[in-house]
Amino acid sequence: MATCSESGAVYLDCEFVVMEGPWAKRKIWSLIGLHSPKGDGWKNMGRGFIKAMINSAFGLDPEDNSQLAQQRRAIPSLKSLDGLEFLAVINMERDERFGEKNVIKQAVTKEHKDYAKLMGQAAQPAQPMSQQPMAVTNPWG
């Protein structure tokens, strides 16, 4: 469900869960912008991230605009993103309110050199969290 802030911004307040690897079951919280009264920047970043999540989950090439790829990317509602599993790059960042926290920097799509290996194998050797793409799901808190 989308949330509207006092400023008029509309966003998804998301809870992502790491599915595999040494940080399995850890949670990451993030916002995905859908609208901002200040302009289209936040909306475009949010839409781009959702598209990358779907591309990652279904193995779609970001440049593929075929009818099949467009059908896979078409979602009937935001609720249909619940439980979507995709690969992500997770970094550690410093937050003024919460100190250090994990953030999803990007969804890893098919053209990434490790995409096929990571999507095909359940367990990966431990690597620093900031460098390891991870499978995550989003129950859209």
N, C-alpha and C positions, 0 to 999 in steps of 0.2 A: 504494500500500500504506500502510496506517495504521501509525503509530509509537506505541509506548507509552513514556512517560517513567518515570523512577524514582518520580515523585510519583503515578503512576497515571493521568495525563492521556493521552488518546488524540487524535492529530491527524494531519493530512496535512502532510507537509513538501513544499511546492510550489515549483516553479520555473516562473515565467511568462516568456514571450518576447514582446516587443513586435513586432507583425507589420508595422506601417506607420508612416509618418511619419518625422520626423527622428531618432527614437530606435529605428528598426527594428533588430531582432536583439539589442537589449539585453535583459538578463535581470533579473528581480526575484524574490527569494525571499521566501516568506511561509508562515506556518502557518495551517491552517484547523482549528479545534477541533471535535472530534467527541464528546468526553466529558471531564469533569473530576470528580474525587471531591469537589470543593468546592461543586458545585451545577450547575444547568442553564445558567447564563449563557453559558459558553464554547461549549457545545454548540449553544445557540440561535443565537448569533452565527454559528457555522460553518455551520449548516444554512441560515440566512437568506442567507448569502453564496453558498452553492452554488445555492440556488433563484434568486437574482438573476443568477448566471452563466448558468444555463439559460434564464431569461427573456430575458436579453440575446441569447444565441446564437440563440434561436428566434423572437425578436420577440413574445414573449408579454407581455400586460399582467399586471402583478403581481396585479391584482384578478380576473383571469379564472380562474374555478374550473370551467370547463366540462370535460366528459369529455375532449375533445381536449387541452386544456391540461394536465390532470392526467396524461394518457398521456405527453405530451412531457416532463413533469417527473419521471416515474418512471424511475429508472435501475436496471438490474439489478445493477450493482456500481460501486464507486468507479473502477475501471479504465475504465469507459465514459466518464468525464470527460476521458480523455487526448485531447489535440488539440482540445478544445472552444475555439472562437473566440468571444470576447465583447468588448464595449466596456468600458473601465474608466477611472476617474479615478485618476490617479497623482500623488502628492504627494511632496515631499522632506521627510524628517524626520531629526532628529538622534538617533543611537543611541549609547549610552555605550560600547559595545564596538567599533562599526564606523564611527563618525563619521556623516557624512551618507549617507543611503541613500534610494532610492525605495521607496515603499510603495503598494500598491493600496488606495485609500480606499473604493471602492465599484464595483460593476458598474453600468453605465449601461443602464437598461431603456427600453422602448418609450415611456414617457410623458415622457422627457427631450426638451426642445425640439430638440436637435441629433441625436437618435438616427437618424432616417430619413436625414438627410444624411450622417452619418458611416458608416452601414452601406452606403450606396449609392455612395460615392466612395472610391477607393483613396488618392489623395494629398490631403493637407490642407496649407494654408499653415502654416509654422512658428509655434508659439505657445509660451509658457512651459510647460514640462512639467507644472507643478502645476495648470494650467488646462485642458489638452487631454485630452478622453477619447480613449483609444487602444484599438485592437484588440489583444488579447493572446490567446495560447493557453497552455495549461498542460499540459506533458508529465508532470506529477505525479512529480517526481523521487524 
